[in-house]
Amino acid sequence: MANEKTFYLETFGCQMNVHDSEKVVGTLISQGYRQVESVEEAGLVLYNTCSIRDKAEQKVFHRLADFRKLERQGKKFGVLGCVAQQEGERIFARAPHVSLVCGSASYRNLPQMLVEVEAGKRSTGLDDRQTTETFETEFTARSNPHRGYITITEGCDKFCAYCVVPYTRGRERSRTSDAILAEARHMADSGYTEVQLLGQNVNSYRDPLRKKTFSELLASVGQVPGLKRVRFTTSHPIDFTRDIVDAIDAVPTLCDHVHLPVQSGSSRVLEAMQREYTREDYLERIAWIKAARREISITTDIIVGFPGETEAEFEETLSLLDEVGYDGTFSFKYSPRPNTPAQTMADSIPEEEKARRLAVLQEHQKQIQTRLSKRHTGQTIEVMVEGKNRAREQLIGRTSQNKPLNFTVTAGNPEPLPGSYVRVHVSASFPNSLLGEMVG
Ligand code: SF4
């Protein structure tokens, strides 16, 4: 179609970025654009970027270099998200074919910025990091019709020594509980049965109208008619309070899963990371979670090779894995990021040693997961159906504890549709998934 405005958007990084992209897509559609599936078909090519690790950042510049020649066909290029905020107008020097650079707290200005870009100008939206505004939009193009994200906080005030987020997403600000609940009700009315409350640190949620604490908000969202599952991420141990566990106990729709990033099992390393808690503080929170009436699955994030981490301190992390018994971990090698306090510390652990520690940790965790996963064999667990693995002739489900549970349906029974909830008898357990057969 002549003069039709089309865009392609690729997203890198965390769930916050994935959800930001849903809002950006909705905003562009409201401005008359149509989303397409490839760079070749698009008039406007956008990358929503992540700068949490150097690798993620380099990937974006490689993508931009790969498609540079397409500029001659009149395509416009834009960089959104954390790399945009971090690098600002330096992106124009590194990739001169880029005409739009926009950080996440400036997305409300996108419609005006797009007009400038369409007129052949360059447009830059860099955030005022002191902003107290949140990005509220009625135009969110959610990619899944059953399960969706709701932002409750943006930015972060924690300033962990290794992390770029406070510099790229700005200071922490919370949406009102009224706005969050209205969005949850609207989603439930539109057929969503699962929502995930999102923020860099949801536990420090502060209702600007002072109506609700985080645990009260959680309980209220859990009571929205029509919602069957409510999740939240990410938590921070220092702000994780006992009443969150009480809320999970009291409201059955709150999922029995807590992702509680620990980063290290050594109190000395935690202090150097400016995490504000000790190993003992962390284990106290774990004890609250384990004392819940329902069994709550616990997962975490870990960084190995932080500057100065000794072998003995690394082994403290391994012993913490044993002590907690995580159902899953996301583990990474430390890499220095621009503007962070840790960047000025000597990156003292050689890359090969970081890689060795990471491999040891991941193998150790795999053994733990293999052992822990066996407890599910013989259980009957409710799953939300996510889709079908045609090659294996299995349906893909997810448990409230956030574990993939793949299953078959007895011959003659109808296959449940994506988004429906069914009960599955678990016949086999693996470190990262479960296998079973639908009951009934
Ligand atoms: S809590 Fe720490 S690691 Fe998490 S986003 Fe904030 S600064 Fe980064």
Residues whose N, C-alpha, C, O or C-beta is under 5 A from the ligand:
A	BS01	SF4	C156 K158 F159 C160 C163 V165 Q200 N201 H236
